[in-house]
Amino acid sequence: MSKNREFDVVVYGATGFTGRLVAEYLAGQYGVGKDLKWAMAGRSEDKLAAVRDEIGAPKDVPFVVADASDTASLKAMAERTSVVLTTVGPYQLYGSDLVAACAEAGTDYVDLCGEVNWMHQMIAAHSDKAKETGARIVLSCGFDSIPFDLGVYFLQQNAKDKLGEMVPRVKTRVRAMKGTFSGGTVASFRATMAQAGKDPEVINILQNPFALTPGFTGPEQPAGNKPEYDEDLGMWLAPFIMAPINTRNVHRSNQLLGHVYGEDFVYDEMMITGPGDQGKEIADMVANDTSMMSEDAPKPGEGPSKKEREEGMYDVLLIGEARDGRTIKVGVTGDRDPGYGSTSKIIAEAAVCLAKDDIKVPGGLYTSAPAMGLDLVDRLTKNAGMTFKVEG
């Protein structure tokens, strides 16, 4: 709920590609100063004004000038708002001081982080302070990892009704996806690889399925790093590029929820590539893809056209398996490309959920499911072009 501050939400990074999409969404969905008091933030007031005019936002959208290299400006921004929504990454390069400022100020926070090594560091560094001040710091509030984290949460809530209990095994299978990974994702991946080259411990963190569950290690998890054939689906599966992030967040959600999925919970994600020889060929091609390291990969600030974003989509199947063999299936879909069109709507609604809904959780470092749960599912379904449906 609102902390009775000047703003409900400040969009930090509003002049970047994804940040301007977030600002455009908020302007269209909420106007300004009515149901939601929000502001655009970045390093240059002139650039903020230019973006405001380009996206057709109201002339009275407030601006906040803040710079990742100026901790005083970050502190001042955090103290003025109930929630900081930041798209300024890679977070391991530009995000640490902002998390510290929000934790200190008792300010809620959402980001688009997929950098497991940095998230590991932030959990260790700021959990105690966030609990003390009441700041809800919610990481990974974009395509990674909300459709997956909330998808598992939604499945488990429905498993209680359908099967009488939550399930210890969930398989997530991406049935379809149209859209490119973002320039920010590429930059984050490269920053992580550079960090791993300097510090071998980063490799251990990245390879650990329980890297974000301090003090807890569960059972062995599927590797999901090479093609395999799924007998039940009759389809070939390929490694899914976001799985190394999403799986860690899902296990953290389970820990923060008191291991309601079970301390023996097993979870994996893969992409369906089809049946027969063609399915195997595509799976092999996906497994050997190196485009994230290509010079042609998207740069930060670059992205698809409005038409390409609107023609994008994703469709994810989650299969829950009970101990006695019974199953439950849930579908999660998004109506825009995952990296930009859907992500910008998802993170915007996550921020509004924290700012305006009666979210009871105390301060701490969170994933989306334990922080916002079905409240955010409702918002995403009503406003952000997503569906969460029990399929069987």
N, C-alpha and C positions, 0 to 999 in steps of 0.2 A: 504493500500500500504506500501511498505518497508519504514522504517524510516532511511535508509542509515546507518544501524548499521552493526556490524561485522557479525551477523547472521540474517537470516529471521525468523527462528524458532528454539527454544531450547526445546527439549523433556526432561522435568524434571521428574525423576522417571523411567528412561530408564532401570534400572536393575530389576524393578518389573515385574510382569507377564504381565499386560496390557501395561506398558511402553515399554517393549521389542517388543511387537506386533506392537506398533506404529512405533518404530524405524525400524523394519523389513519392514513394509509397505512403509515408506518413502524411505528406501534404494532401494526397488524394483521399486517404482513408479517414484522416482525423482533422484536416484543416490546421488551424493553429490557435492556441489559447482558448479553445472551447472546452471540449471534453479532455483534451490533452495539451499540456503546456510543454512544448518541445523546442529545442534550439539546434542549430547547426554549428559545429565546432571544427576548427582547423588552424593552420599556421597563419593564413592571410585573410584578413577581412575582405579585401578586394576580390580574391578568388571565391570566397564564400558567397559574395554578392552576385558574382558572375554565374555560379552554379545555381543559386536560387532562381535567377532569371531564366536560365536555360531550361530548368525543369518545371517552370511555371508555378513555383511555390509562392504563397502569399508574400507581399512586400514586407509584412510586419513579422516574418520569422526572425527571431533573435539570433545573433551571432555570438559565439564565444571563441576568443583567440587563445589557442593552446598549442604547445609544441612539445614533442616527446623528449627533446633535449633540455627543456626548461621545467624542472620539477616544481617550481613555484607556480607555474601556470597550470600544471596538472592538478596540484593541490587545490588551487582556487576553483578550477572547473568542477572537481569532485565535490566540493563543499556547497556548490550552487544547485545541485540536482539530486533527485531521488535515485536516478539510474544513469550510468554512463554506458552507452552502446558504442563500442569501438571496432572499427574496421581497419585500424592502422597496424599492419603486420609487415614482415614476419614479427610475431610477438616476442620471440626470443631476442630480437634486435631492438624493438621499439616499445615493448609492452610492460616490462617489469615495474618501472616506476609508477605507471598508472594503476596497476593492481595494488601496489603499496599505498598509493594515495587514496584509493577507494576503501581499502581495508581500514586505513587510519581514520577516514572521515565517516565511516558507517554508511557508505554509499553502495547501492546495488550496482552490479556490473554484468554485462554480457559481451562476448566476443565471438569470433569465428575461428578460434584456434584449433589446429590439428597437429600441433607440435608437442608430442607426448613428453619429450625430454624437458621442455619448458614447463609444461603443466605439472609434471612431477616436482620440479623445483618450486613452483608457486604454491602447491599444496603444503610442502614442507615449510616454506618461508612465512606464509600469511594466514594459515588456518586459525591459529590461536587468536591473532589480532581481529580477524573477521568475526569470530565467535564473540569476542569481547565487545565489539562495537555494533554488531548486528548487521554488518555488510553481507549480503548474499552475492557471492562472486560465482557466476555461472559460466563455465567454459564451454566451448564447442557448440554454439547456438546457431549453426547454419546447417547445410546439407550434411556435413559432418558436425554433430552426430544426431541431430534431433529426430529425423524420420526413423532412425534405427533404435535409438535409445527409447524414445516414446513408443515406437512400434512394439518393442519387447514389453514395455510397461503395460501398454494397452492389451497386448495378448495375455499377459499374466493376470490382469484384472478380469478379463473374460474367461480365462481358464478356471478361475475360482468359481464362476457361475456355471460354466458348462461341465467341468470335470470334477468340481468340488475341491480343487487344490491347484496351486501353482505348479509349474512343470520345471524339472531340472535340466531339460535340454531344449534349446531353441536353435533352429537352423534358419538363417536368413539368406534368401536367394533373390538376387536382382533379376527380375524378368525382362525389363526393358529400361533403357535410359538413352535419352537423346540430348546432347549438349557436351561442351568441352569443359575440362577442368580449368579453374581460374588461374590468372596470372599470379594472384596471391598464393594459391596452393603451390604453384611451381616455385615461387620465391621461398616459401616456408620449407619445402622439401630440400631445396638447395642449401638453405641456411642450416638445416638439421644435419645434412650430410657433411657440411663444412665443420660443424661442431663435433660430429662424430670422429672426423679425421684428427681433431686436436685432442679429444678426450675419449679413450677407449670405454670408459664407464657409460658414455651415452649409448654405445652399441648394446650394452647389457640392458639398459633401460628400454630401448626400442624393441628388443626381442622378448621382453618379459610381458606376458599377457596380463599380469597383475601389477604392472608398473605404477598404476594409480590407486592401488589399494594398500596403503602403508600398513604393515603389520599383519597382512593376510595373504596367503598363497593357496589357491584352490587346486583342483585336479588338472592334469595335463589337458591342454586344449588342442583342437585340430589346427594344423599348420596353415592349411588353405593357401599354400604358396605354389602349387602346381596343378595342372589340369586333372580332373577326375571325373568318372562317370557315376551318375546318381541312378541307381537301379529303380528307386521308387518313382522318380520323375521321368525316367527314360531319356535323360538329357545329359549332355556334357556340361561341366562346370569349369569356369576359369577363375583365377585369383581376382579378387575385387580390390581396386586400388585404395579404397577408403577403409578397408577392414582393419589394418593395423592401428587405426585411430579409433574407429567405432567400437571394436571389441573391448578395448581398454576402458572406454567410457561406460559401456554396458556393465562391465564387472565393477566399476566404481559405483554405479547406481545401485547395484545389488548390495554392495557393502554399506552404502549410506542408508539404504532402506532396511538395514538389519538382517541382510542375507535372506530376505523373504523368498527369493528364487531358489534358495538352498546353498549351503556351503560347498556342495558338489556340483554346482551349476556349470554347464558346458555350453559354449556359444561360439558360433562361427558365421562368417559371411562369404558367399561366393556369387559369381555372376553366371547365369544360365546362357549358354551359347548355342544350344540346339541339339537335335538328335543326330545320330549317324556320323558318317565321315566328315560332313561339312561342319557339324558341331564340334568335333574334335579338332579340326583344322583351325577353326576360329578360336577355340580355347588355347591352342598352342600359340597362336599369333598374339593373343592378349597376354599370355604369360611371358612372352619374349619382348613385349613392347618397351621401348626405351625413350618414348617421346617426351617424358618429363625432363629428361636431360638434354633434349635437342635444342639447338639454337633457334628453331622455329617455334618453340613452345611460347605460350602467351607471356607477356611481360606484365609486371604490376601496372595497373592503370589501363591495360588493354582488355577488351572483352567483345563478346558477340553483339551484333546489331539488335535493335528492338524486335525486329521480325524473327531473328534467330532465337532470341530468348523466349518469345511467345510460342514458337513452334517446338520448343524443347519440352521434355517431360521425364518422369521416371515412374516405375511400377515395381514395387518390392513385395515379395511373398515371405512371410514368416511362418514357420512350422514349429509348433510346440509339441513335445513328446512327453507324455506322462510315464511314470515308472511301470505302469501296467500295459503300456503300448498304445493307449488311446492318444489321439492327436487333436490339435486345434490349429486352424489356419487363419491368418490375418493378412489382409492386403493393405499396403500403404502406398498412396500415389501422390504425385505433385504435378501441377498443370503448367509448369514453366521449366526451363533448363535448370538443372540442379545447382550449378556453380554460381549463378548470378540471379536469374529471375526468381527462382524459388527461395534461394538463400536470403535475399534481401527482404522478402516478406516474412520469412521465418524469424530472423533475428529481430526485426521490428516488432513483431507480435510478442516475442519473448520479453523484450524490454517493456512493452506496454503491460504485459501480464504482471510483471514484478511491480510496476509503478501503480497500477490501478486495481488489480484484483486483490482479494483478501487472502494473500499467501501467508500461511501461518509459520513457515519454517524459520528457525533462528539463523543467525549469521553463520557463515562458513563458506568453504569452497565446494561448489556443487557441480553436478551434471544436471541435465534438464529434467529427468524423470523425478528424482526426489525433491527437486526445487519447486517444480510447477505442475507436474503430473497431468491429470485430466483437465485441469483449468486451461493449460496450454493446448492440449488436444482440441478442446472446444474452440478456442480462438483460431487455431490453424484451420479447422474445418469450416468455420463460419466466414473467415476473412481472407485466408491465405491460399486458397485453391488446393488444399490437401484433403485427402480422405483417409480414414482409418476404419476398416470394415472387417468383421468376422466373415470368413468365406467357407468355413466348414469345421 
